Amino acid sequence: MELTGAGRILYDHASRALNLLHSAEERIDYEGVGGSLSLSICAGDSWGNAILPAIVAAFTRAHPEIDVRLDIVGSDERMAGLSAGNYELSYGILLPRHEATGKLRFKPMMEAPYIVYASQKHPLRALGRSPTAEELLSCGWLKHKFEYDHDPARWQSIGRRYALSTNTTLSSLELIRQTELLMSTSEINAALFARHGVTMLCPDPETYRHISGLHTLAEVELGQAAKLFKNWCEKQFIETVSDHFTGPLQKHY
C-alpha cells in the first residue's frame, strides 16, 4: 500500500497535531503538578559529536526538570523526524533539496572550512610544510558518510583514491589513527579528533565550507523546553565556539 498525495498531507498535519498535543500535556503537567518536560533534538555528525554534548550537559544541570534526548542522524532522517514531530530542533547543514520544500526555518550559526586530517605518524607530516594538491592526491583516503551531503556524487569527480568508507565518527577516527589514510571534514571537529590522536594536516583544497545551524518547522510553534534550549544553545555557542569561526555569525547575532 502507498499513501496518496492527500494521504501524505493528512499524515504530515496529523503528526504535527499529535506533537503539539503532547507538548500541551507536558506543559500542563509541568506547571500544574510539578511534572517534567522532555525535549528531543537531532543533529548531524559535527554538531552531535563536537558541539552539542557539552551544551546539553550544561543545560540539563541548569534545568534538571527537562529530559533531553539527542540523536545523531543523517540529513534526511533529521528532516523526516522534524516533519513527523519526533524532534523539535535539528542542528546541522541544510541541503538544497530540503530548503526547496519551504517547510523549514534555517538559522545559520556557524561557517567553518573543511580540513584534511591525518594520524600523527602520517608520512606527509615529515615534509615540514603543507602538502600540495598533487601530494594529497597520491595518498589513500577515507570516505565518511557526511563528507558529501551537499553533492553525493562529488567524491567521484575530484580524483581521490578512497580505500574505505565509514558511517560513524568513532569508526572514522579509529581507522585514521591506525592507518595512513587521509580524511576531510569540518574544522569544528579539530578538538574532538585531537583527543583521539588525529590532528589537522592542512586546509582541504577541494571541499565546501561547512555552513550549518538550527532547523525548525516553519509552521510549528516551539514548546517551552525547545525555546529554553534554543536560547541556551545560542548563548553557549557564541561564548565557546564563535571565536574560531567567521561568516554567518556576524550577520545573525
C-alpha positions in Angstrom: 0.0 0.0 0.0 1.1 3.6 -0.7 -0.2 6.9 0.6 -1.9 9.2 -2.0 -0.9 12.8 -2.2 -3.9 13.7 0.1 -2.9 11.0 2.5 0.7 12.3 2.8 -0.7 15.8 3.6 -3.1 14.4 6.2 -0.3 12.3 7.8 2.0 15.3 7.9 -0.5 17.6 9.6 -1.8 14.8 11.9 1.8 14.1 13.1 2.3 17.8 13.9 -1.1 18.0 15.7 -0.2 15.0 17.9 3.2 16.5 18.7 1.5 19.8 19.8 -1.0 17.9 22.0 1.9 16.0 23.6 3.7 19.3 24.3 0.5 20.8 25.8 0.1 17.8 28.1 3.7 18.2 29.2 3.3 21.9 29.9 0.1 21.3 31.9 1.9 18.6 34.0 4.9 20.8 34.5 3.1 23.9 35.5 0.2 22.2 37.4 1.6 19.3 39.3 5.4 19.5 39.1 5.9 17.0 36.3 8.9 17.0 33.9 9.3 18.3 30.4 11.0 16.4 27.7 12.9 17.6 24.6 14.0 15.6 21.5 16.8 17.0 19.4 18.6 15.6 16.4 21.9 16.7 15.0 24.4 15.9 12.3 27.8 14.4 12.8 29.8 17.6 13.7 27.1 19.1 15.9 26.2 15.9 17.6 29.8 14.8 18.4 31.7 18.1 18.8 29.4 20.9 19.8 26.2 19.7 21.5 27.3 17.2 24.1 28.8 19.8 26.4 25.9 22.2 25.8 23.3 19.6 26.5 25.2 18.5 29.7 25.3 22.1 31.0 21.6 22.7 30.1 20.5 19.6 32.0 22.4 20.7 35.0 20.7 24.1 34.9 17.3 22.6 34.0 17.0 19.2 35.7 13.3 19.2 35.2 13.8 18.8 31.4 14.7 15.4 30.0 16.8 15.9 26.8 17.3 13.3 24.1 20.0 13.9 21.5 20.1 11.6 18.4 22.9 11.8 15.8 21.4 11.0 12.4 21.8 11.9 8.7 20.2 14.9 7.0 17.2 13.0 5.5 16.5 11.4 8.9 16.6 14.8 10.6 14.2 16.4 8.2 11.8 13.4 8.3 11.9 13.4 12.1 11.1 17.1 12.3 8.1 16.7 9.9 6.8 13.7 11.8 7.0 15.5 15.1 9.7 13.2 16.5 12.1 16.1 17.0 11.5 19.8 17.8 15.0 21.0 17.0 17.6 19.9 14.5 21.2 21.1 14.2 23.4 20.7 11.1 23.7 21.6 7.5 20.7 22.4 5.3 20.7 20.6 2.0 19.2 22.4 -1.1 16.6 19.7 -1.6 15.3 20.3 2.0 15.4 24.0 1.7 13.3 23.8 -1.5 10.4 22.3 0.3 9.7 25.6 2.1 8.7 23.8 5.3 11.8 24.7 7.3 13.2 27.7 9.1 17.0 27.7 9.0 19.2 29.9 11.3 22.9 29.8 10.3 25.1 29.7 13.3 28.5 28.5 12.0 30.7 28.7 9.0 33.9 26.7 9.1 36.3 25.4 6.5 37.0 21.7 5.7 40.3 20.4 6.8 42.4 17.4 5.9 43.1 15.2 9.0 45.8 12.5 9.4 47.4 10.4 12.1 50.3 11.8 14.0 52.7 9.4 12.1 51.4 10.1 8.5 54.4 10.4 6.1 53.2 13.8 4.8 54.0 15.4 8.2 57.7 14.8 7.5 57.5 17.4 4.7 57.6 20.2 7.2 55.2 22.2 5.1 51.6 21.9 3.8 51.4 19.3 1.1 50.5 20.2 -2.4 47.2 19.2 -4.1 49.2 16.6 -6.1 50.8 15.1 -2.9 47.4 14.8 -1.3 46.0 13.0 -4.4 48.9 10.5 -4.1 47.5 9.2 -0.8 44.7 6.9 0.1 41.5 8.5 1.6 38.7 7.6 3.9 35.2 8.4 2.7 32.8 9.0 5.6 29.1 9.3 5.5 28.6 13.0 5.8 31.5 14.3 3.7 29.5 14.9 0.6 26.0 15.5 1.9 25.6 18.6 -0.4 26.7 16.7 -3.5 26.7 12.9 -3.1 28.4 12.3 -6.5 31.2 14.8 -5.9 33.7 12.3 -4.5 33.7 10.6 -8.0 35.0 13.8 -9.7 37.9 15.1 -7.5 40.4 12.3 -8.2 40.9 11.0 -4.7 41.6 7.3 -4.1 39.0 6.2 -1.5 40.1 3.0 0.1 37.4 2.7 2.8 34.0 4.1 3.7 32.6 4.6 7.2 29.3 5.9 8.6 30.2 6.9 12.2 32.7 9.4 13.7 34.2 6.8 16.0 34.9 4.3 13.3 36.4 7.0 11.2 38.7 8.1 14.0 39.9 4.6 14.7 40.7 4.0 11.0 42.6 7.2 10.6 44.5 6.8 13.8 45.7 3.3 12.8 46.4 3.8 9.0 48.0 6.3 6.6 44.7 7.3 5.1 43.6 10.9 5.0 40.1 12.3 5.9 38.3 15.5 5.1 35.8 17.1 7.4 34.9 20.3 9.2 37.4 22.2 11.3 34.8 22.1 14.1 35.9 18.6 14.8 39.5 19.5 15.5 39.4 19.3 19.3 37.4 16.1 19.3 39.8 14.4 16.8 42.9 15.6 18.6 41.8 13.8 21.7 42.0 10.6 19.6 45.4 11.4 18.2 44.1 12.6 14.8 45.1 16.2 14.0 44.8 18.7 11.2 47.3 18.3 8.3 46.3 21.2 6.1 43.3 23.1 4.6 41.3 21.0 2.1 41.6 22.5 -1.4 38.6 20.6 -2.7 35.6 20.6 -0.5 32.9 23.0 0.6 32.9 25.2 3.6 30.8 23.9 6.4 27.7 26.2 6.9 25.3 24.9 9.5 22.9 25.9 12.2 19.4 25.3 13.6 16.4 23.9 11.7 12.8 24.1 12.9 9.5 23.6 11.1 8.1 26.8 9.7 4.5 26.3 10.7 5.0 24.9 14.2 5.5 26.9 17.4 8.2 25.6 19.6 7.3 24.2 23.0 8.6 25.6 26.3 11.5 23.2 26.6 12.6 23.8 23.0 12.5 27.5 23.4 14.6 27.3 26.5 17.2 25.1 24.9 17.3 27.1 21.7 18.2 30.3 23.6 20.6 28.4 25.9 22.4 26.9 22.9 22.8 30.2 21.1 24.3 31.8 24.1 26.7 28.9 24.9 27.7 28.6 21.2 28.6 32.3 21.0 30.6 32.1 24.2 32.5 28.9 23.5 32.7 28.4 19.7 32.3 31.6 17.7 35.8 32.9 18.3 37.1 30.2 16.0 34.7 30.7 13.1 33.6 33.6 10.8 30.8 34.2 8.4 27.0 33.9 9.2 27.7 34.6 12.9 28.3 38.2 12.2 25.1 38.5 10.2 22.7 36.6 12.5 23.8 37.5 16.1 
